[in-house]
Amino acid sequence: MDSIDTRTLQALDAAHHLHPFNDNAALAKKGTRILTKGEGCYVWDAEGNKLLDAFAGLWCVNVGYGRKELGEVASRQMTQLAYYNSFFGCTTEPTVHLAAKLAELTPHDLNHAFFTNSGSEANDTILRLVRHFWAVQDQPHKNIFIGRHNGYHGSTVAGASLGGMKGMHKQGGLPIPDIHHIDPPFWFGDGGEMGEEEYGLHCAKRLEDKILELGPDRVAAFIGEPIMGAIGVYIPPRNYWKEIERICRKYDVLLVADEVICGFGRTGEWFASQYYDFRPDVMTLAKGITSGYIPLGAVMFNDRVADVLATKGGELAHGYTYSGHPVCAAVALENIRILQDERIVETCKADTGPYLAEKWKALGEHPLVGEARIAGMVGALELVPRKPAREFFPDRGRVGQLCRDVALRNGLILRATNDSMLLSPPLVITRAQVDELAEKAWKSLDMTAKELG
Ligand code: PLP
């Protein structure tokens, strides 16, 4: 596609397309980047630039771009049975197989799947069905959800309310009632002089304090991302989740792990609840479930919750036209087959993950980097005005955006939140590509530092 075509597309885009999470007036002036092709860990834009995608699209292209098998499976399923629903006593073969596969893959007794189109819808589903779970057990007042400030659980009304992003709450009058938030673990920001273990317990205690403040008989569930992604890849201390689990059990509060980013291998384990060794009652899945090739989300419920919903819940007054869509289910099954047959998660854990961690941590030596944090294949660089102080730039976000734009010019896609540079490459990244990533990231940090003067 030549550059005239690109400009025409950009003009059409500016005239007719409102972009999510964008300042649309600013974008219209700048012009959208139009992506045209993907292969492995690389994407190409309409200008012909080849970019190493160190963000896997939006934390999702786990098996990499250009997997023909996924397209072939989708095409076969579309030809055989493009659609049927799971309402009114029906379903389709791929949907059944996927539910069984997810029950096998997810840990412990998370044995029951409810299908959605996205992570946001999955979290909406959790809000409704968990409240229903308590209500049918004669505890309708046990309806409060506790989430975390700066958490991200999607963009629908319930998803954004469960999340703790102030900017999102400001638009549309959120959060909805009976959702509360506690501070998350972010050692770089508020760990002070505490060691890892002390800080982990300190942060978990915020949940116990909040439950006691609200009354345990009012609190239905606690929801959290095992590693908080969108806000800047906050990696909690090792003991945090075990302690959260202990507190939830003590007060009979359901524990919901939002594994939309972490699931399907991101941490080097299939699920981050395995990485942190805790047992969620409910788990949110999306993104890596299809490697982003087709929209799909799911909620996994454990036996206790599912049994109550099934035996006392009556007709579930909840569902989507595309819940359990056969084409999405077939693609998810094939995606999981690829992850398993090619031992992609195991390779991340044993080989490419540790190699990436070594290279990423080395970027922490750069004068602009206050902390380089990483768990498996997800990480962040915290850009700072001076080292070793753990402090932020006064106009938070400006330097991050600058570094992101510089990286793009260097052929590298990193996301910036505030001044954190976020990393989440396709899980199939090779050692040679890790070298390329690290070299481009270092060069981008140098150029950013130079532009800052
Ligand atoms: N939960 C988490 C942890 C996420 O990171 C996201 C999206 O980034 C969502 C939920 C929402 O998923 P979706 O964008 O598919 O609605």
Boltz pocket constraint, residues with backbone or C-beta under 6 A from the ligand:
constraints:
  - pocket:
      binder: B
      contacts: [[A, 58], [A, 117], [A, 118], [A, 119], [A, 120], [A, 121], [A, 123], [A, 152], [A, 153], [A, 154], [A, 155], [A, 225], [A, 229], [A, 230], [A, 258], [A, 259], [A, 260], [A, 261], [A, 286], [A, 287], [A, 297]]
      max_distance: 6.0
